[in-house]
Amino acid sequence: MRPAAAGNAATPPPALATLAGDANWYVRYGAAGNAATPPPALATLAGDADWRVRRAAAGNAATPPPALATLAGDANWRVRLQGE
């Protein structure tokens, strides 16, 4: 249920901010790709340990520019490619 809520555009931003801190990478991945996730949460997700979460944040137009700049230099090529 949490992964579905994280990826749902109708989920309220405060709930998405909470889901962005979930222990499950797949839940964080959903929140990172959701345009309704608050920018501060996306900035945090841009530094996530899991490259798939960082890649989703890199592809989210709501991710703050400083976080996108960091992702552009990510060690994982998939993350860098997503941000182009």
Wavefront OBJ file of the C-alpha trace (Angstrom):
o trace
v 0.000 0.000 0.000
v 2.848 2.460 0.775
v 4.451 2.084 -2.676
v 1.102 2.803 -4.340
v 0.542 5.882 -2.179
v 4.060 7.163 -2.880
v 3.497 6.994 -6.622
v -0.020 8.439 -6.564
v -0.280 12.086 -7.686
v -3.326 12.510 -5.422
v -1.354 11.703 -2.248
v -1.050 14.877 -0.148
v 2.426 16.459 -0.071
v 2.833 16.025 3.721
v 2.206 12.285 3.333
v 4.700 12.136 0.459
v 7.292 13.860 2.626
v 6.788 11.130 5.212
v 6.947 8.378 2.595
v 10.209 9.874 1.305
v 11.793 8.738 4.578
v 10.491 5.164 4.399
v 12.902 2.294 5.060
v 11.856 0.555 1.821
v 13.735 1.825 -1.247
v 10.734 1.147 -3.494
v 8.540 3.477 -1.436
v 11.211 6.199 -1.581
v 11.506 5.566 -5.347
v 7.787 6.241 -5.762
v 8.017 9.450 -3.755
v 11.103 10.574 -5.707
v 9.233 10.247 -8.988
v 6.060 11.952 -7.783
v 5.704 15.575 -8.941
v 3.643 16.343 -5.813
v 6.521 15.482 -3.442
v 7.713 18.654 -1.704
v 11.042 20.010 -3.002
v 12.809 19.666 0.382
v 11.949 15.948 0.414
v 13.177 15.616 -3.183
v 16.437 17.293 -2.230
v 16.877 14.678 0.491
v 15.989 11.859 -1.891
v 18.617 13.157 -4.319
v 21.179 12.001 -1.760
v 19.608 8.587 -1.183
v 21.872 5.547 -0.863
v 19.944 3.687 -3.591
v 20.777 4.773 -7.151
v 17.243 3.964 -8.330
v 15.819 6.528 -5.911
v 18.384 9.127 -7.005
v 17.555 8.392 -10.659
v 13.850 8.998 -9.994
v 14.666 12.287 -8.252
v 16.857 13.295 -11.207
v 13.903 12.826 -13.549
v 11.459 14.794 -11.400
v 10.897 18.355 -12.662
v 10.099 19.468 -9.083
v 13.576 18.545 -7.784
v 15.372 21.746 -6.748
v 18.148 22.915 -9.103
v 20.956 22.535 -6.512
v 19.968 18.885 -6.032
v 19.870 18.368 -9.808
v 23.360 19.843 -10.055
v 24.561 17.296 -7.511
v 22.831 14.471 -9.375
v 24.491 15.555 -12.627
v 27.783 14.459 -11.069
v 26.470 11.237 -9.541
v 28.795 8.236 -9.499
v 26.139 6.106 -11.227
v 25.817 6.684 -14.971
v 22.104 5.844 -14.908
v 21.462 8.718 -12.515
v 23.524 11.130 -14.628
v 21.755 10.010 -17.823
v 18.298 10.525 -16.301
v 19.146 14.103 -15.401
v 20.093 15.082 -18.949
l 1 2 3 4 5 6 7 8 9 10 11 12 13 14 15 16 17 18 19 20 21 22 23 24 25 26 27 28 29 30 31 32 33 34 35 36 37 38 39 40 41 42 43 44 45 46 47 48 49 50 51 52 53 54 55 56 57 58 59 60 61 62 63 64 65 66 67 68 69 70 71 72 73 74 75 76 77 78 79 80 81 82 83 84
